[in-house]
């Protein structure tokens, strides 16, 4: 069962690449949306099955959040290229920078036996959910050829940026308060 569960996580990474490629053609928008929904289902089911069958693995615990980040990054950059959007590209870059920074904080805290300082919080899970919902809105807007929906995606992306940066700041404050 563990192999199947971890395969769902790796499928999400593969789908990120496929969706990026599909976003380069208007003929791929609907398929991108469908594959994104499948990727979202894998995110739900890998965690659900791991808990249900007590098949939580170390590789799964590490790869699941990484798979989410890969999915988000690939699609945000695919959307930035497709829509010629500096906004999506810039915010996507800030999201990537925050993720790298938090990874560095986690590494530092692990070395100092303070891993609890950067343990995933409920707000960080909300952040990921908002980012994924924002991507859904963008893909829906492309599939329906609706600029109104894409503009709504822009507003949601800005909102997700604020929560993304906020959670990064909280992790930073927690880490450095304990360090010094």
C-alpha positions as CSV (number, residue, x, y, z in Angstrom):
1,X,0.0,0.0,0.0
2,X,2.9,2.4,0.8
3,X,4.2,2.1,-2.8
4,X,0.8,3.0,-4.2
5,X,0.4,5.9,-1.8
6,X,3.8,7.3,-2.7
7,X,3.0,6.7,-6.4
8,X,0.1,9.1,-6.0
9,X,2.5,11.8,-4.7
10,X,4.9,11.2,-7.6
11,X,2.0,11.3,-10.1
12,X,1.3,14.9,-8.9
13,X,4.8,15.9,-9.8
14,X,4.5,14.3,-13.2
15,X,1.1,16.0,-13.8
16,X,2.7,19.4,-12.9
17,X,5.1,19.0,-15.9
18,X,2.3,17.8,-18.2
19,X,0.1,20.7,-17.2
20,X,2.9,23.2,-17.8
21,X,3.4,21.8,-21.3
22,X,-0.4,21.8,-22.1
23,X,-0.7,25.4,-21.0
24,X,1.5,26.4,-24.0
25,X,-1.5,25.7,-26.3
26,X,-5.1,26.9,-26.1
27,X,-6.1,23.4,-27.1
28,X,-4.7,22.2,-23.8
29,X,-6.6,24.4,-21.4
30,X,-9.5,22.1,-20.6
31,X,-7.2,19.1,-20.3
32,X,-5.0,21.1,-18.0
33,X,-8.0,21.9,-15.8
34,X,-9.0,18.2,-15.7
35,X,-5.4,17.0,-14.9
36,X,-5.2,19.7,-12.2
37,X,-8.3,18.3,-10.6
38,X,-6.8,14.8,-10.7
39,X,-3.6,16.2,-9.1
40,X,-5.7,17.7,-6.4
41,X,-7.4,14.3,-5.8
42,X,-4.0,12.6,-5.5
43,X,-3.1,15.2,-2.8
44,X,-6.2,14.3,-0.9
45,X,-6.0,10.5,-1.4
46,X,-2.3,10.0,-0.6
47,X,-2.8,11.5,2.8
48,X,-6.2,9.9,3.4
49,X,-4.9,6.4,2.5
50,X,-1.7,6.8,4.4
51,X,-3.6,7.6,7.6
52,X,-6.4,5.0,7.0
53,X,-4.0,2.1,6.4
54,X,-1.3,3.4,8.8
55,X,1.1,3.5,5.8
56,X,2.8,6.8,6.6
57,X,6.3,6.6,5.2
58,X,9.3,9.0,5.6
59,X,9.6,9.5,1.9
60,X,5.9,10.3,1.7
61,X,6.1,12.8,4.5
62,X,8.9,14.5,2.8
63,X,7.6,14.3,-0.8
64,X,4.0,15.2,-0.2
65,X,4.6,18.9,0.5
66,X,7.3,19.1,-2.1
67,X,4.9,17.7,-4.7
68,X,2.4,20.4,-3.8
69,X,5.1,23.1,-4.2
70,X,6.2,21.6,-7.6
71,X,2.7,21.5,-8.8
72,X,2.1,25.2,-7.7
73,X,5.4,26.4,-9.2
74,X,5.1,24.7,-12.5
75,X,1.6,25.9,-13.1
76,X,2.2,29.5,-11.9
77,X,5.1,29.8,-14.3
78,X,3.1,28.1,-17.1
79,X,0.3,30.6,-16.5
80,X,2.8,33.5,-16.4
81,X,4.2,32.5,-19.7
82,X,0.9,31.8,-21.3
83,X,-0.8,35.0,-20.1
84,X,2.3,37.1,-20.5
85,X,1.7,38.1,-16.9
86,X,4.4,39.8,-15.0
87,X,2.1,39.8,-12.0
88,X,1.9,36.0,-12.0
89,X,5.6,35.6,-12.7
90,X,6.6,38.0,-9.9
91,X,4.3,36.6,-7.3
92,X,5.3,33.1,-8.4
93,X,8.9,34.1,-7.8
94,X,8.1,35.5,-4.4
95,X,6.3,32.2,-3.5
96,X,9.4,30.2,-4.6
97,X,11.7,32.5,-2.6
98,X,9.5,32.0,0.5
99,X,9.6,28.3,0.1
100,X,13.3,28.2,-0.3
101,X,13.7,30.5,2.8
102,X,11.4,28.3,4.9
103,X,13.3,25.2,3.8
104,X,16.5,26.8,4.9
105,X,14.9,27.7,8.3
106,X,13.7,24.1,8.6
107,X,17.2,22.8,7.9
108,X,18.7,25.2,10.5
109,X,16.1,24.3,13.1
110,X,16.6,20.6,12.5
111,X,20.3,21.0,13.0
112,X,19.6,22.8,16.3
113,X,17.0,20.3,17.5
114,X,14.3,22.9,17.1
115,X,12.2,21.4,14.3
116,X,9.0,22.2,16.1
117,X,9.6,25.9,15.3
118,X,8.9,25.3,11.6
119,X,6.4,22.5,11.8
120,X,3.7,22.9,9.3
121,X,0.9,25.1,10.8
122,X,-2.8,25.1,10.1
123,X,-2.4,28.6,8.5
124,X,0.3,27.2,6.2
125,X,-2.1,24.5,5.1
126,X,-4.7,27.2,4.4
127,X,-2.0,29.0,2.4
128,X,-1.5,25.9,0.2
129,X,-5.3,25.5,-0.2
130,X,-5.7,29.1,-1.3
131,X,-2.8,28.8,-3.8
132,X,-4.4,25.6,-5.3
133,X,-7.8,27.3,-5.5
134,X,-6.3,30.3,-7.2
135,X,-4.7,28.0,-9.8
136,X,-8.0,26.3,-10.3
137,X,-9.6,29.7,-10.9
138,X,-7.0,30.6,-13.5
139,X,-7.3,27.3,-15.3
140,X,-11.1,27.6,-15.3
141,X,-10.8,31.1,-16.7
142,X,-8.6,29.8,-19.5
143,X,-10.8,26.8,-20.2
144,X,-13.9,29.0,-20.4
145,X,-12.0,31.9,-22.2
146,X,-13.2,34.3,-19.5
147,X,-10.9,37.2,-18.7
148,X,-13.3,38.1,-15.8
149,X,-12.4,34.8,-14.1
150,X,-8.7,35.4,-14.8
151,X,-8.9,38.8,-13.2
152,X,-10.5,37.1,-10.2
153,X,-7.6,34.8,-10.2
154,X,-5.2,37.8,-10.0
155,X,-7.0,39.1,-6.9
156,X,-6.8,35.6,-5.3
157,X,-3.2,35.3,-6.2
158,X,-2.4,38.6,-4.5
159,X,-4.4,37.4,-1.4
160,X,-2.4,34.1,-1.4
161,X,0.8,36.1,-1.6
162,X,0.0,38.0,1.6
163,X,-0.8,34.8,3.5
164,X,2.3,33.1,2.0
165,X,4.6,35.9,3.1
166,X,2.9,36.1,6.5
167,X,3.4,32.4,7.3
168,X,7.1,32.8,6.2
169,X,7.5,35.8,8.5
170,X,6.0,33.8,11.4
171,X,8.4,30.9,10.8
172,X,11.3,33.4,10.6
173,X,10.3,35.1,13.9
174,X,9.9,31.8,15.7
175,X,13.2,30.6,14.4
176,X,15.3,33.6,15.3
177,X,13.6,34.2,18.6
178,X,14.7,30.8,19.7
179,X,18.1,31.1,18.1
180,X,19.1,34.4,19.8
